[in-house]
Amino acid sequence: MEFMLGVFGKILASLLYDGLKKVNNLRGKPTISKNLTNIPENFLSHVIGRQEKLQAINEKLKKTKAVVVYGMGGVGKSTIAQKYIHKYGYKFSHIAYINISLEYDIDSSKKDNKELIISAFTGNTILVKRLGLEFEEKQPPEEKFDLILNAMQYLKGKNLLVIDNAGRALMQMQEKLPPEGWQMLVTSRCRIECFENMEIEFLNEDECTRLFYTYYGVEKNDELLKHILVKIGYHTLATELIAKSANERGIELSELDEIIKKEGINYSKAVSVIVPHAGSDVEELKPIEHLIRTFAVNYLDDESREVMLYLSVLPSKYIEFDILKELLPVEENKLFEILNKLNKTGWLNKSHDAFSCHQVIQSSIRAQQKPDTTNCDSLIKKLTDKLSFDQTKEDVVEKFQWCEYGASVLLFLQIETEETAELANNLALILQDMGELAEARKLMEQALASNIKNLGEGHASVAIRRSNLAMILQDMGELAEARKLMEQALASGIKNLGEGHTSVAIRRSNLALILQDMGELAEARKLMEQALASDIKNLGEGRTSVATDRSNLALILKDMGELAEARKLMDQALASGIKNLGEGHTSVAIRRSNLAMILKDMGELAEARKLMEQALASDIKNLGEGHTSVAIRRSNLAMILKKMGEYNKAKELLEKAYKTMERKLGAKHPNTLIVKRNLEGVVKAIEESKKH
């Protein structure tokens, strides 16, 4: 058994690195910079009251390989780490600074897993470049991570790795971090038990006073300021933010004192207990209860509050302005002005033309402004549009960049309305194309349930969700459930739209594909011929939907042994795809792969090989090495090579394909089992050839 969707162009650079072969490419042996990453320098001249901590860290690092400084968000842990680099960095041959972005929800639960740590390393393009590494676009993150650590440990001298904002997941990586020859300084909001820990507490009154006046120059009144600092609990970040905000607006201290008094930002007695392991028996309060008082949004004007509301549900990372202007419903120049003002007053961080909102501040904003489908309707509509995909005009690869933003919004806004259901539907379809089937299924099921609840069983949107969910389940190998859902969607379409509607043709085509996978070829052929005739009548010969129907019908005919007619239809579908979509489109790669498999069965192996190699190369470029479509192309190409007697090359391709399928779909998925059987067949052929 073989796949009908395939392609590959072998991209594997063997790297000899201290006797070990590594996937990827190390560009010679350039002189490697002392700073392997950018080293933050913001406000380092204003570090106050941390000299003893810096000395203590330095002493601990003389005795142990790793030190964790922990404490509540906003007390200055990151600043201490950065100051340590600048004060003691001369002692180290190389320095790397890695920031981990953790998202905290309103209930204080957090995403805290090793994937975030791996992503922070592999996503640091400066680190990768300065180590002389190059990665394939979709190479598995863990492979990239191991290559980075491998390269780091071969750097000579005494080296320093700083990991900022780590969580308890770091304990899962203690065997890999720090790399050999490196010392590690970690900042975290919690103790990380497998390392040496040092708690960072709040500044004292004198230190907090000096910090406030660093950013505030309207007036000086130590007595009034003392009242303000008591009300905010000497919280380091809160002190800085309030000082900046008051300075920006020219607010005098007496007015500022009244504002804070009115808003109830008085949590000094409880502040110590919000830090885990602080050793206090005082009643514990959730961090958000303090953060609301610290990051009160009434300090902001209406326009800034609106922008902060949207940013509170987007990923907590640096987001390029070009992305933000596409998503936020604010005029471009005005948005840039607001973002820069928020940066100047400490609400946002800025790096070049990218802005980030700290996750602690995001949590506070969400708790106060309560983002929902009403106040975030414009953001939801923009993301829904960005994730909408018309396969007749667009390439799905162009949609991948918007997925993380849609996923972030849906994380905080429940899928309970028509608007969020539509966003979830669109995101699920793109995730399906990315091979993220489990997450796609989850989102589509939520969208379906929401539409049934809000619109009723007979609504057109419910039928669409059922049809889309059926196609995801087909990809997951759950054919019986997929068939049931598609038959329901088709029946609903015929009832509500009529036999000749284009949506009915689409569902007939989709049901035919499911039946094909189930081996019911005669019924599949009948449905696909009906869909093709309907689309030709309604849309005309030149439309992409017609070409897709022809391609699908050709595959059914191939399975039925009608190879000449299958080839004719697939030739037509491929020519139409190239004309309407372009050579590099993912649909063109699919049709090349399908035609190659037909030619293989017809014995035209050279041409079949050529087409499959083109399809594979295209999919690697568009989808990345780890995508299931790439694995399918590799398997298909291997079957062609097997028939040509090139068993070893076929075996190599199938081993890669099986590894991808097992990781992405699981060992028991039908497609994984097909690849496994193909691999077993090639291994057997190799053994047989050795006997002769």
N, C-alpha and C positions, 0 to 999 in steps of 0.2 A: 504493500500500500504506500502511496506517495502523496505529497501535497500538490495542490494546484496553484499555490501562491509562493513564488520563490525568487531569490536573487542574492548574488554575493560577488564581491571582488575582493580577493584575499588581501586583507590588510593586517599583517602581523610582522612587526619589526623585532627581530631577536636581538636582545641587548646583553652583551657580555659585561657584567658588573661584578667584579671581584669573583669571577668564576661562576656566577649564577646567571642563568638566562632569565631576563625579565621582559614581559610584554610592555611595549612602548619604546620610546626613543630618547636616549640621553645625548644631547648635542655636544659631543666632544668633551673636553675638560676645561671649561672656561674658568677664569678667576672668579671665585664666588664672593659676593659682597659680604661684609660683616653683618649688615642688617638684611636678613632674608625676606623681611616683610616691611611694610610701612610701620614706623614706630609713632604712635600718637603723641602729639606734643601740646595738645590743647591745655592752656591754663597752668602749665607746669611751673611757671614762675610764681604762681599763687598758691602752691601747696603749703598748707598751714597745719602745724601741730602734729605732724606725723614722724618727726625725726627719730624718736625712740622706737617706733614700729619698724622704720626702715632699717635701723641698726639691728633690731631683733631678727628681722627676716634674714639679713646678711649673715648673722651668726648661725642661725638654724641651717642655712644652705651650705655652711661649711661642714656640717655634721650629717646632713641627709640630702637625698637627691631631689626631694619634692616637698614644698611647703604650700599649704592652702590657707589663704587669708579669707575669712568668712564673716558675714554680718548682714544686716538688713540692707535691702536695696536703697541706694542713695547715701550711704555713710562715707563713701570715698574709697572703696576697695580698688576700683580701676585706677583711680588717680595715684594711689599708693604704688600699684604695680608699675605704672608708667614712670613715676618718679624714681623707683628703684632702678629701672633700666638706665635712666639718665644719670643717676648718681654712681652706680656701680657697674655700668655697662662696659667700662674700659677694661674690666677684668676678664671679659669673655671674648673669644675669637669670633663667634657668630651668635646672633640674637634673632629669634623669631617671635612675633606677637600675633596670637590667634584669638579672635573674638568669637564667642559662641552666642548665637541669638536664641534665647529661650522665651517662649510665650507663656504668660501666666493668665489664667482665666479668672473671672470674678470670684469663683469659689476657691481660689488659691491653688487649684490643681494645675499641673504644668506638663507640658511636653518636655520630657527629660530623658532622652535616649541617646545611645551611642551614635546613631545616624546623624544627629545634629553635630556631634564632635567631628565625625568623619567629613561631613559636608563643609564645616568651617575650614578644614585643612585643604580639601580638594578644590573648594571654591575660591581659595586665595590665589588668584592668578599671578600675583607678584612672587609669592613663595615658589610656585611651580616653575616660573620663568627663571628665577635666580638660582634654583637648583639645577637648571639645565634640562628640565623634563618637558616632554610633550605627551599629551594624552589624546586618545581618540575621543570624539565628542561624547559618545554614549558608553564609554567604558565603565564597567561596574565601579561604583565609588570605593568599595573596600580594596579593590586592586590598586586604584590610584593612591589610596591612603597608605597602603603597604609600600608602594614605590617611594612615596615622599619620605616616610620614616626610614626606609633603607638608605636613601640618599643622604638624609640628615646624619645618620649614625656614622657615615664614612667621612664626615668633615672632621678635620683634625682640631685639636685644642680643647679648651674648656668652653662649653657653649650653654646658652640660656634659652629656654623655651618658656614663654609666658602665655597661659591660657586664661582668658578673661571671660567671666560669666559661665563657668562650668557648673554642671549639676552632678547629682549622685551617679549618673551613668558613667562618670569617669572611673568609678570603681571597677566597672566591667572591662576597662582597658588598661589596668595597672600593669599587665604583662608587656604591653607595647609602649606605654608612656611612663616616664620620659624615654626617648631613644637612648641607646648606649652612647656615653660621652656627653650627655646633656644633663643639666639641672633644670628643674621645673618650678615655676612660681604660678600658682593657680588662685584666681579669685572666684568666690562662690557665695550664694546666699545660705548655704547649709554646710555643715561639717561633712567632710569626705573622709571616712574613717580609716581608709587604708594608707593615708598620708599624714604627715605632721600638720597639725591645725593651729591657727592663731586667730583669735576673735578680734574683729575691728569694731570699736565702739564709737559713740558720738563724740564730737569735739566738745571741749569744756567751754565755759562762758567766754573767757578771754579770747580763745581761739576762734569761736564762732563770731564774735564781734569783729575781729580782724578780717575774717572771711567776708562778712557782710559788707564792710566798707571797701573791700576790694572791688566790688561791683556796683556800689551805690555811692553817688557823689552829690546828691541833692542837698543834704545837710548832715550835720553830725550832732547826735544827742544820745550819749551812752545810756542815760537813764531810761529814755523812751525805748531805745533799742533792746535793753535788757528785758522789758516787758514783752516785746515782740518775740524775742528768742525763747523765752520761757513758754510762750503760747505755742510755738512750733516745735518744742521739745529738742532744740539744738540739733535738729536733723540737718545734716550737711547739705544734701541736695536741695532740700526745701529752703534753706538759708540762701543758697546761691540763686535759686529761681525767683524767690520773692524780692531779693535785692535787685536783680536784673529787671524784673517786671516793674517795680516801683521806680527805678531809675529811668526806664524807658518812658514812663508816663509822667515823670516829674512829681510823684506823690511824696508828700512830706511824711515824716515818721509818725506824727500824731494821727494823721488820717489812716496811715497804714495800720497802726495799732488798732484803730476802731474797726477797720475792715476785717482784720483777723479775729478780733474779739467777737464781732457780729457773726462771723461764719463758723465760730466754734473750733478753731484749730488749736486746741489745747490738749495735747496728748503726751506731755512730757513724763507723767507718772507711769504711763503704760508702755512707753517706747521700748524699754529693755526686753520685755517679754515677747515681743514679736520676733526676736531672733531665736531660732532653734538652739537648744543646748546653752542658753544664756545662764542657766543655773539659778533662775528666780522662781519663786512660788507665787508671784503676783498673777492675778487673773489674766489668762491669755486672750488677746484680741486678734482678729484677722488683720493681716497687713492692709487690706483694702479699706478698713474702717479708719485707719490712720492716713492712708494715701488720699482719700477723698478730702480730708481736711488740709492736707499739704498741697495737693495739686487742684485746688478749687478752680473750676472753669469760669467762675464769675470774674476772675482776674483778666479774662480775655474779652475782646470785643466780639460782636456777633459773627463777623466774617471769620475770625480766627477760631471761634468755637465750632463753626461749621466744618472747617478744614480739619480740626482736631478730631471731630466726630468720625469723619471718613477715615482718617489715618488710624483711628483706634481699632478698626476692624480689618485693616490691611496688614500684611506681614511685618513683623518687627525687624526690619533690615533696611539697609540703604536702598532706596528706590529712586531710580533716575527720574529727573524732572520730566523727560520726554514721556515716561510712562504715566507719571502723575497727571500731566496735563491731558492725557487721553482718558483718564478715569474720573477725575474730580470735576464736578459741574461748576467750575469757576473759570472766568475768563483768564487766558494764559498769562498776560502781564500782571494782572491782579493776583493771581495765584502765586507767581514767583515772588511778588512783593510780600504777600502774607507769609509764605514759607520762610523767607529770609528774616522777617520780623520775629517769627516764632523761634528761629535759630538764635537770633541775637538775645532773646529773653530767656533762653535756656530750655524751651519746651521741645525743641528739635535739635538733632545733631546734623551737621552738614559736611559732606566730603565732595569737593568739586561741585557738580550740579546734581548731586544725589542727597536726599534727605531721609533721616530715620527718626522714628519716635520710639523712645525707650519703652520696653514692655511694662515697666512699673507705671509709667505715666499713662500708657494705653489702658491699663486696668482701671486706673482712677477715672479716666474719661468715660469708659464704658459704664462704670458703676453710676456715674453722675448723669450722663446724657442718655443712657439706656437706648443704644442703637436698635432700630427695628425696621420693618419694611416700609414704614411711613417716612421717618426722618432720613432713611438711607435709600429711598426709592430711586433717586437719580443715579447713585452709584450702582445699584442693582441692575438698572436698565442698561447702563453703559457696559457693565461686565457681561450681561446676557448677550448683548450685541457683539462684543468682542469674541465671545465663545460660540457664536452662531456660525455654522459652517455649511456653505453651499458647494457640494462636491462638483457641481457642473461648472463652477467658476473659480474656486479657490483650492489651494493645497492645504491639507489639514496641518502640515508641519508649521505653517505660519501662525497657528492658533496655540501652539504649545506654551508660548511665553506667558499667556494669560491665565493658565490653569492655577498657579499658586495663589493668585489674587482672588479668583472665584472661590477656591477652597477655603481661603482665610475668611472671607465674608460669610460663607455658609457655616463656618465653625462657630460664629457668634450670633448669626441670625438663623433661627430654626426654620426648617423647610415646612412651613405651615400655610403658606399663601400661594396664590397662582404665580406671583412674581418670583418667589424663591424656588418654586417647583420648576419653573421655566429655566432659571439659572442652573439648578441642579441637573436638569435634563441635558442642557447644552454642555455642561462640564463633564457629565458622565460619558457623552458620546466622544468627546476629545480624549478622555482618559482611556476609553476603549481602544481608540486608534493608537494610543501610546503603549498599549499592552497592560495597563493597570486595571485588570478586569474585576478584581474583588472590590476595589473602591468605586469603580463605575457601576457595578451591580448595586452596591449599597445606596448610592445616590439616586439611581433610577427607581429603586424600590420605594425610597422615601418620597420621590416626586410623584410616583403613581399613587401611593397611599394618600398623599395630600390632595391630589386632584379628585380622587374618588370621594373623599370626605367633603370637599368644598364644592364640587361640580356635579357629582352623581355618576353612576355607572355608565350611562349612555352618552356622556359628553365626548366630543371629538378629541379633546386633549387626553382623556383617559385612554382612548384607543391608540393614540400616538405613543404614549408612555408604555403601553403593553407591547406594542410593536418593537420599540427600541429596547425594552428589557429582554424581549425574546431573542434579539440579535446578540446581546451580550451573553445570554445564557448559552446560545449556540456556540459562541467562541469559547465558553467554559466547558463545553462538552455535555451540557445538561439538555439533551435534545427533546426528551419527552415534555418537559415543562416549557421549553421554548416553543414547541409545536402548539401546545395548548394555548399559550398566550397569543401566538400569532393568528391562530384560527379565530380566537375571540376578537382580536383587532380587525381582522378581515371581515368578519360577519358584521361588526359595528360599522365599518366603512361602507359596505354594500347597503346596509339599512339607511344610514344617514346621508350618504353622498351619492349613491347610485353606482351601478356596474361600471360605467365608463369613466369614472373619476380617476385622476392621476394617482391619488393616494391609494386607491384600491389596487391599481396596477403595481405600485411599490410593494404593498403587502402580499400580493400574489407572488411577486418575485422573491420576496424574503421567505415566504412559506415554502416555495419551491426549493430554495437553498437548504432549508432545514430538512425537508424530505429527502433531498439528495444525500445529505450526510447520514440519513437513516436508511438509505438503500432503496427507497421507494421511487425508483427512477421514472417509471411511466407516469405517475401522478405529478412528479416534479416537472417533467417535460411539458405536460398538459398546461400546468399553471404558468410556467415560464413563457410558453408560446402565447398564452392569453395576455400576459403582461406586455410582451413585445408588440403584439398587434395593437393593443390599446394605446401604448406610448407612440407608436408610429402614427396612428390616427389622430391623436390629440396634440402631439408635439412636433411631429415631422421627422424625417430621416436624419437630419444632421445633429440632433440633440444628444447631449451626453447620456441622458437616461436611456435612450435607445441603444447606444453603444454598450452600456452596462448590461442591459437585458441580453444583447447578443453574446456578450462575453460569458454571462452566466449560463445561457442556453447551450453554448458551445461546450462548456464543462460537463453538462448533463449528457449531451450527445457523446462526448468522449467516453464517459463511464458506460454508455450503452454500446460502445464499439463503433459508432458511426463517425469515423475519424475524418473522412473527406469533408463532410458537411460541417463538422466541428471546426476544422481548420479554416474553412471559408468564412464562417461567422467570426472566428477570433481574429483573422486578418482584417476584417472590416472594423471590428471593435478597436483594434490597436491603431489602425490608420486614423480613425475618428478621434481617439484619445490624443494622439500626437498633434493632430491639427487643432483641436479645440483647447487642449490643456497644456501642451508643451512637452518636450522630451523628458524633463526632469520631474514630472508630476508622479505622485505615488500610484495613481490609477494606471498610468502607462507602465510602470514597473510590474504591477500585478498582471496586466495583460501580456506583457512580454513573457513573464514566467508561465502563464497559462498556455500560451502558444508553444513555448518550449516543451512543455509536457506532452502536448498533442503531437509535436514533431518527433519526440522521443518514441512515442508509441508507433509512429509511422516509420521509424528506422532512420530518420534524417538527423543523426546524432550531432554532426558538426555544427549545423545551424541551430539545433536545440541548445547546445553548449554555449554558443555565442550569445544567444538571447538570454539565457539564464544568468550568465556572467554579467551582462549589462543590467539586468534587473537587480541582481545582488548588490552591485556597486552603487546603484541608485538608492536602494533602501538603506545601505550603510550610511550614505551621505545624508539622507533625509531623516532617518529614524534612529540611527546609532547602532553600535555593535550588539547591545544587549536586548534589542527588540525581538519579539516573537516572529514578526514577519521576516526578519533577517535569518532567523533560525530555520524557518520554512524554506526560504530560498536556498540556504546551504544544503538542506536535506534533499531538495529537488535536484540541485546541481550534482550532488553526490550520486543520485540514482542514474543520472545521465553518464557520469564518469564511470560508474560501475559497469554500465552496459558497454562502455568503450574499453573496458579492461584496465582502467586506471584505479585499481583498488586502494592503494595507499592514500592517494589524494582524497578519494571518496571517504575513507575511514576518518581522515583528519577533519573533514568538513562535518561529518555526522557526529563526531565527538563534541565539537563546538556547539552544534545545534542541540544535541541532547542536554548539554550542560545548561544552556539558556532555557530550554523548555522545562526542565526539571525545576530550575530556580523560579521561573515565572509562573508556571501553570501547575506544578506538582507532578510527582512521579506517576500518578494514576490517570492523569488527563489523557483523553484519546489521542491528541496530537503528540504528546510525549511518548506514548506507547508506540505510535507509528514510527517515530524517529528511532526509538529503541529497537524495533523490529528491523528497520532498515540497516541500522548499525550491526545488528547480529548477522544479518544476511551478508554484509560486506566482509565481516570477520570470517565467516564461514567460507566465502569465496576465496579469501586470501589463503586460508588453510588448505583448501582444495588445490589452489594453483601451485602450492609448494610440493604437492605430491607428484606433480607431473614434470 
